[in-house]
Amino acid sequence: MNESDLKPEEENLSQPGSEEDKGPVELKEADESALQKDKYVRLLAEFDNMRKRHERERASLIKYAHEEVIIECLKLYDDLERSVVAFKSKDGMDANLVKGLEMVYNSMKDLMNRYEVKPITAVGKPFDPHTQEVLMQQETPDFQDGVVMEELEKGYTLGGKVVRTAKVKVAKNTNS
């Protein structure tokens, strides 16, 4: 083997078009092109995230747009429920009047269900500060500490969000 045989192989190691053969202008253009592509991809991702966030906010706005009206209607709903219970317990009440009141109450109940308004169940469960508000505390041996004994005013959720907390009486156990 002579030196001339090795030379062509060494020359073949440097392939045409490799970064060594590119001039400084070509490298600068390639770097700038990569930077522009990176900026474009990031901008596209940011735009997509903004679009998704906007859609979530819009859906939330639509879902809870009627929240204030529902809260006001809850007062009427509670009054109707109390009236039905009171009229049913009275003797000598006109049956048609009670039936008419029940029909209005059931219509209101259907409306609340349609808008995903659900009552918060509290009695017999441990106190939950996220869904309940303590108005009274009573010493008793019958319940454990922190268990809701009585619901003084119903609480409600609208689509899973608490719109009115339940007003409750909580037990304080005398045995402990």
Secondary structure as the mmCIF struct_conf table of DSSP 4:
data_model
#
loop_
_struct_conf.conf_type_id
_struct_conf.id
_struct_conf.beg_label_comp_id
_struct_conf.beg_label_asym_id
_struct_conf.beg_label_seq_id
_struct_conf.end_label_comp_id
_struct_conf.end_label_asym_id
_struct_conf.end_label_seq_id
HELX_RH_AL_P HELX_RH_AL_P1 GLU A 3 LEU A 13
BEND BEND1 SER A 14 SER A 14
TURN_TY1_P TURN_TY1_P1 PRO A 16 GLY A 17
BEND BEND2 SER A 18 SER A 18
TURN_TY1_P TURN_TY1_P2 GLU A 19 ASP A 21
BEND BEND3 LYS A 22 LYS A 22
HELX_RH_AL_P HELX_RH_AL_P2 PRO A 24 TYR A 64
TURN_TY1_P TURN_TY1_P3 ALA A 65 HIS A 66
HELX_RH_AL_P HELX_RH_AL_P3 GLU A 67 SER A 89
BEND BEND4 LYS A 90 LYS A 90
TURN_TY1_P TURN_TY1_P4 ASP A 91 GLY A 92
HELX_RH_AL_P HELX_RH_AL_P4 ALA A 95 ARG A 114
TURN_TY1_P TURN_TY1_P5 TYR A 115 GLU A 116
STRN STRN1 VAL A 117 ILE A 120
HELX_LH_PP_P HELX_LH_PP_P1 THR A 121 THR A 121
TURN_TY1_P TURN_TY1_P6 VAL A 123 GLY A 124
BEND BEND5 LYS A 125 LYS A 125
STRN STRN2 PRO A 126 PRO A 126
TURN_TY1_P TURN_TY1_P7 PRO A 129 THR A 131
STRN STRN3 GLN A 132 THR A 140
BEND BEND6 PRO A 141 PHE A 143
TURN_TY1_P TURN_TY1_P8 ASP A 145 GLY A 146
STRN STRN4 VAL A 147 VAL A 147
STRN STRN5 VAL A 148 GLU A 153
STRN STRN6 GLY A 155 LEU A 158
TURN_TY1_P TURN_TY1_P9 GLY A 159 GLY A 160
STRN STRN7 LYS A 161 ARG A 164
HELX_LH_PP_P HELX_LH_PP_P2 THR A 165 THR A 165
STRN STRN8 ALA A 166 ASN A 173
BEND BEND7 THR A 174 THR A 174
#
